[in-house]
């Protein structure tokens, strides 16, 4: 039996999908990326914001058509939307044969056997404090990078966020299990390990009453084969000097920190349920840059939160102008049902949200373009991700990333090389031009990676 899995949403969801695929291959199922050949289609859904829900629904409907147009015999829906809309999925989309909640992907093989036995409309949900125990995994991101999910759930309960209701309380994976997973990832030839969770900075606090992220970074840094270790989802109020020093001192840890700040107006931060202030964020960023002068900082912001005034928006604009993030993204506020923010007064019209988002992004574009132009003439160590088509780009042009760029969300550098390069290779290049956010470079032919190390 051939299985097709469509994974939607965040990188944490992708890890769950890879775990499901690992369990299925362990139990003898075959995998395919051809929707015409699939006997079973699994859609691992996202429900974080309206756009994600819409994408999930449309994907499920598209996959349902394979029951008529191809070989598909069963359609399974898993993940956040399956957890959030337990009864609605089966009721509104009768083509769906089974739904599994966010903590039950470990039951996937049992569910498929039940479907093979003729059972229909299967529902599998568990306590959201549960952690799946199996760690079989199929890696789908190639040899350049892979994700390591170090914790599940969240205790913060920001007023706009549905995640704690879908993923449960914060619970860390045991370090022994994480080290074992990371070694398997490295044995598969992966060069970059990206640590993800709803909040990576709190890792270990539920296990030992202290932040164990520095210890984890040191242990991961000893794994042979890994070149880069990257941190995502670091809440500023939880970043201690010990964490900053671990990032600064561990040779394999990229000088890159993703800080999901969301806003800079104290009034809006309080309405959001955030546990920090404008001045505290500024102070923490100054401390990070003091201890890691070459750090690349990324953040995400929300425009148009309920009650946000033009004054609040200008505070956020001034904050962006002052801090000068290397990478920045903005979401318009999404009114998520069952969250406290959804019931707040003074909801902002969509056109105002979009205007404010556009103003922030225009400002950030000016900052980012200037920062990229300043890199022209510099030398950089980069990781190769792929080769561009010769008919479009000419001979020997490769897409690469610097330590300042996470895959799929940040910039790229397009490097010309006379050599044949593979995904995951490291080279050194001279930056020759800047095309907006992206850079253009030329490989330094006589540079020796081993000498640099």
C-alpha positions in Angstrom: 0.0 0.0 0.0 1.4 3.4 -1.1 1.1 6.4 1.2 1.1 10.1 0.2 1.5 12.7 3.0 0.8 16.4 2.5 2.3 18.4 5.3 1.0 21.9 5.8 1.9 24.7 8.2 5.0 25.1 10.3 8.3 23.2 10.6 7.1 21.7 13.9 4.2 20.2 12.0 6.7 18.9 9.4 8.5 17.0 12.2 5.2 15.3 13.1 4.7 14.3 9.5 8.2 12.9 9.2 7.5 10.9 12.4 4.3 9.5 10.9 6.1 8.5 7.7 8.8 6.8 9.8 6.2 4.7 11.7 4.5 3.8 8.4 7.7 2.6 6.7 8.6 0.7 9.8 5.3 -1.1 9.5 5.8 -2.0 5.8 4.0 0.8 4.0 5.5 2.4 0.9 5.7 6.1 0.4 5.0 8.0 -2.8 5.0 11.7 -3.8 2.8 10.8 -6.8 -0.9 11.6 -6.0 -2.0 9.4 -8.8 -0.3 6.3 -7.3 -1.3 6.8 -3.7 -3.7 4.3 -2.0 -3.9 6.5 1.1 -3.5 10.2 1.4 -2.7 11.8 4.7 -3.1 15.6 5.1 -1.4 17.0 8.2 -3.2 20.3 8.7 -2.5 23.7 10.2 -5.1 25.9 11.9 -3.1 28.7 13.3 -4.7 31.6 11.4 -7.6 31.9 8.9 -5.3 31.6 5.9 -3.9 28.3 7.2 -7.3 26.9 7.9 -8.4 27.9 4.3 -5.3 26.2 2.9 -6.0 23.1 4.9 -9.6 22.8 3.8 -8.7 23.4 0.2 -6.0 20.8 0.3 -8.3 18.2 1.9 -10.9 18.9 -0.8 -8.3 18.5 -3.6 -7.1 15.2 -2.1 -10.7 14.0 -1.8 -11.0 14.2 -5.6 -8.3 11.5 -5.9 -10.9 9.0 -4.7 -12.6 9.5 -8.1 -9.7 10.5 -10.3 -6.9 8.2 -9.1 -6.3 5.1 -6.8 -6.9 6.7 -3.5 -9.0 4.5 -1.2 -8.7 6.4 2.1 -8.3 10.0 3.2 -6.8 10.7 6.6 -6.7 14.2 8.3 -4.3 14.8 11.1 -2.8 17.8 13.0 -4.1 21.1 14.3 -7.3 21.5 12.3 -8.3 17.9 13.0 -7.8 18.7 16.7 -9.6 22.0 16.6 -12.6 20.9 14.6 -13.1 17.3 15.8 -16.7 16.7 14.7 -16.9 19.3 11.9 -14.2 17.7 9.7 -16.0 14.3 9.4 -19.4 16.0 9.2 -18.6 18.7 6.6 -16.2 16.6 4.5 -17.7 13.1 4.2 -14.8 11.9 2.0 -12.6 12.0 5.1 -12.2 8.5 6.5 -10.3 9.2 9.7 -9.1 12.1 11.8 -6.2 12.0 14.3 -5.5 14.7 16.9 -2.2 16.4 17.5 -0.9 13.9 20.1 -2.0 10.7 18.3 0.2 10.5 15.1 1.7 7.4 16.8 -1.5 5.6 16.1 -1.4 6.1 12.3 -0.5 2.5 11.4 -3.3 1.1 13.6 -5.8 3.5 12.0 -4.8 2.4 8.5 -5.3 -1.2 9.5 -8.7 -0.4 10.8 -9.5 1.3 7.5 -8.3 -1.7 5.5 -10.6 -3.9 7.6 -13.5 -1.8 6.3 -14.0 0.6 9.3 -15.1 4.2 8.4 -15.1 7.6 10.1 -12.5 6.8 12.6 -11.7 9.4 15.3 -8.6 9.2 17.5 -7.9 11.8 20.1 -5.8 11.7 23.3 -5.0 13.9 26.3 -3.1 16.9 25.1 -0.5 16.4 27.8 0.5 13.1 26.1 3.8 12.8 24.2 4.2 10.2 21.4 7.0 7.8 22.3 8.1 6.5 19.0 11.0 8.3 17.2 11.2 6.6 13.9 11.4 9.2 11.2 11.8 9.8 7.5 13.8 12.9 6.6 12.2 15.0 3.8 14.3 18.1 3.7 17.4 16.7 2.0 21.0 16.8 3.2 21.3 20.5 3.9 19.1 20.9 7.0 16.6 19.2 9.3 14.5 20.2 12.2 14.7 18.9 15.8 11.5 19.6 17.8 12.8 19.9 21.4 9.4 20.5 23.1 5.7 20.5 22.5 2.9 22.8 23.6 2.9 26.2 25.3 2.0 27.7 28.7 2.0 31.3 27.7 -1.6 31.7 26.5 -1.2 34.9 24.6 -4.7 36.3 24.0 -4.5 35.9 20.2 -3.1 32.4 20.0 -5.0 29.1 19.7 -1.9 26.9 20.0 -2.1 26.0 23.7 -5.7 24.7 23.1 -4.5 22.5 20.2 -1.1 21.4 21.4 -1.5 21.3 25.2 0.9 22.5 27.9 4.6 22.9 27.5 6.5 19.7 27.8 10.1 19.1 26.9 11.5 16.1 25.1 14.1 14.2 27.3 17.6 15.3 26.3 18.7 11.7 25.8 16.0 11.2 23.2 17.0 14.5 21.5 20.6 13.6 21.3 19.7 10.2 19.8 17.5 11.9 17.2 20.2 14.4 16.4 22.8 11.7 15.9 20.5 9.9 13.4 20.0 13.2 11.6 23.8 13.7 11.3 24.2 10.1 10.2 21.9 10.8 7.3 24.4 13.5 6.1 22.4 16.5 7.4 24.7 19.5 8.0 22.3 22.0 9.7 20.2 21.2 12.7 17.3 23.7 13.4 15.9 23.6 16.9 12.2 24.3 17.0 9.4 24.4 19.6 6.6 26.8 20.5 9.3 28.3 22.7 12.8 26.9 22.6 14.1 29.1 25.4 12.1 27.3 28.0 13.5 23.9 27.2 13.9 21.7 30.2 12.0 23.9 32.8 9.3 21.3 33.1 11.9 18.5 33.6 14.4 20.0 36.0 13.0 23.5 37.0 15.8 25.2 35.2 16.5 26.2 31.6 18.5 23.4 30.0 18.9 24.9 26.5 22.6 25.9 27.1 23.4 22.3 28.1 21.5 20.9 25.1 23.5 23.2 22.8 26.7 22.0 24.2 25.7 18.3 23.8 24.5 18.8 20.3 27.7 20.7 19.4 29.7 17.5 20.1 27.9 15.5 17.4 30.2 14.7 14.5 29.0 15.7 11.1 26.8 18.6 12.1 28.1 22.0 11.0 25.4 24.5 12.0 22.9 24.5 14.9 20.2 27.2 14.5 17.7 28.4 17.1 14.1 29.4 16.3 11.3 30.8 18.5 13.2 32.4 21.3 11.0 34.6 23.5 13.0 37.7 24.5 11.8 37.7 28.1 13.2 34.1 28.5 16.7 34.7 27.0 19.2 34.7 29.8 22.8 35.7 29.7 23.7 32.0 30.0 21.7 31.3 26.8 23.3 34.2 25.0 26.8 33.1 26.1 26.1 29.5 24.9 25.2 30.8 21.5 28.3 33.0 21.4 30.7 30.4 22.6 29.5 27.1 21.0 31.4 27.0 17.6 28.6 25.2 15.7 25.7 27.4 17.0 24.8 30.0 14.4 24.9 33.6 15.5 21.2 33.9 14.6 18.3 34.3 17.0 14.6 34.3 16.1 12.7 36.6 18.5 8.9 36.5 18.1 8.2 39.9 19.6 4.7 40.7 18.0 4.6 44.3 19.0 6.5 47.1 20.8 3.7 49.3 22.3 3.3 48.4 26.1 -0.4 48.9 25.8 -0.8 46.4 23.0 1.7 44.0 24.5 -0.4 43.9 27.7 -3.6 43.3 25.7 -1.8 40.5 23.9 -0.9 38.8 27.2 2.8 39.2 26.4 5.1 39.1 29.4 7.5 41.8 28.5 7.6 45.6 27.7 9.1 47.8 25.1 12.1 48.8 27.2 12.8 45.2 28.3 12.9 44.1 24.7 15.2 46.9 23.8 17.5 46.1 26.7 17.6 42.4 25.9 18.5 43.1 22.2 21.3 45.4 23.3 22.6 42.7 25.6 22.5 40.1 22.8 24.4 42.4 20.4 26.9 43.3 23.1 27.8 39.6 23.7 27.3 38.5 20.0 28.3 41.5 17.8 27.7 39.7 14.5 24.4 38.2 15.5 21.5 38.2 13.0 18.2 39.0 14.6 14.8 38.0 13.1 11.4 38.8 14.4 7.7 38.6 13.6 5.1 41.3 14.3 1.3 41.5 14.3 -0.4 44.6 12.7 -3.9 45.6 13.5 -4.4 43.9 16.9 -7.7 44.8 18.5 -7.5 48.3 20.0 -4.3 49.2 18.2 -4.3 53.0 17.6 -2.2 55.0 15.1 -0.1 56.0 18.1 0.6 52.3 18.9 1.4 51.7 15.3 3.9 54.6 15.2 5.5 53.2 18.4 6.0 49.9 16.5 7.4 51.8 13.5 9.8 53.7 15.7 10.9 50.5 17.3 11.6 48.8 14.0 13.5 51.9 12.8 15.6 51.9 16.0 16.4 48.2 16.3 17.1 47.5 12.6 16.3 43.8 12.5 18.2 41.8 9.9 15.1 39.8 9.0 11.5 40.7 9.8 8.0 39.5 8.9 4.5 41.0 9.6 1.2 39.2 9.9 -2.1 41.0 10.0 -4.1 40.1 13.1 -6.3 37.1 12.6 -9.5 36.9 14.7 -9.3 33.4 16.0 -12.5 32.0 17.6 -12.3 30.8 21.2 -9.4 33.2 22.0 -9.7 36.1 24.3 -8.6 38.6 21.6 -11.4 37.5 19.3 -14.0 38.9 21.8 -12.2 42.2 22.4 -13.8 45.4 21.4 -12.3 47.7 18.8 -11.5 45.1 16.2 -9.5 46.8 13.4 -10.8 46.9 9.8 -8.9 44.7 7.4 -7.9 47.6 5.2 -6.3 49.3 8.2 -4.4 46.1 9.2 -3.1 45.8 5.6 -2.1 49.4 5.4 -0.2 49.2 8.7 1.4 46.0 7.6 2.5 47.6 4.3 4.1 50.5 6.1 6.1 48.3 8.4 7.3 46.1 5.6 8.2 49.2 3.4 10.3 50.5 6.3 11.9 47.1 6.9 12.7 46.8 3.2 14.7 50.0 3.3 16.6 48.7 6.3 17.2 45.2 4.8 18.2 46.5 1.4 20.8 48.9 3.0 22.1 46.1 5.2 22.5 43.8 2.2 24.3 46.4 0.1 26.8 46.9 3.0 27.9 43.2 2.5 29.1 43.8 -1.0 32.8 43.1 -1.2 32.8 40.9 2.0 33.7 37.3 2.1 31.2 34.7 3.5 31.0 31.1 4.3 27.8 29.7 2.9 25.9 26.4 2.6 24.9 25.1 -0.8 21.2 24.2 -1.1 20.7 23.6 -4.8 21.7 24.3 -8.4 19.7 26.8 -10.6 18.6 25.8 -14.1 21.3 26.6 -16.6 18.7 27.7 -19.2 17.6 30.5 -16.8 20.8 31.4 -14.9 23.7 30.1 -16.9 26.3 27.5 -15.9 27.3 26.8 -12.3 24.9 29.1 -10.3 23.9 27.7 -6.9 21.5 28.8 -4.2 23.2 29.1 -0.9 22.5 30.4 2.6 24.7 32.2 5.2 24.4 31.7 8.9 22.1 34.7 8.9 19.4 32.9 6.9 17.1 30.2 7.9 15.7 28.0 5.1 12.4 28.9 3.4 11.9 32.2 5.4 15.0 34.3 5.0 17.2 35.4 2.1 19.5 33.5 -0.2 22.8 34.1 -1.9 23.3 33.1 -5.5 26.9 32.0 -6.0 28.7 31.2 -9.2 31.1 28.2 -9.0 33.2 26.4 -11.6 33.0 23.2 -9.5 30.1 20.7 -9.2 28.6 21.2 -5.8 26.2 19.2 -3.7 23.5 20.2 -1.3 25.0 20.6 2.1 28.5 21.5 0.8 30.2 24.6 2.4 32.1 27.0 0.3 33.4 30.5 0.7 32.5 33.4 -1.7 32.9 37.1 -2.3 29.7 39.1 -2.4 29.6 41.0 -5.7 26.1 42.5 -5.8 22.8 42.8 -3.9 19.4 42.2 -5.5 17.1 43.4 -2.8 17.0 40.9 0.0 19.2 38.4 -1.8 22.9 38.5 -2.5 25.0 37.5 -5.5 28.5 36.1 -5.1 31.5 34.3 -6.6 33.2 31.3 -5.1 36.7 31.9 -3.9 38.4 29.0 -5.7 41.5 28.7 -3.6 39.8 28.9 -0.3 40.2 25.8 1.9 37.4 25.0 4.3 39.6 22.8 6.5 42.1 25.6 6.9 39.4 28.0 7.9 38.1 25.6 10.6 
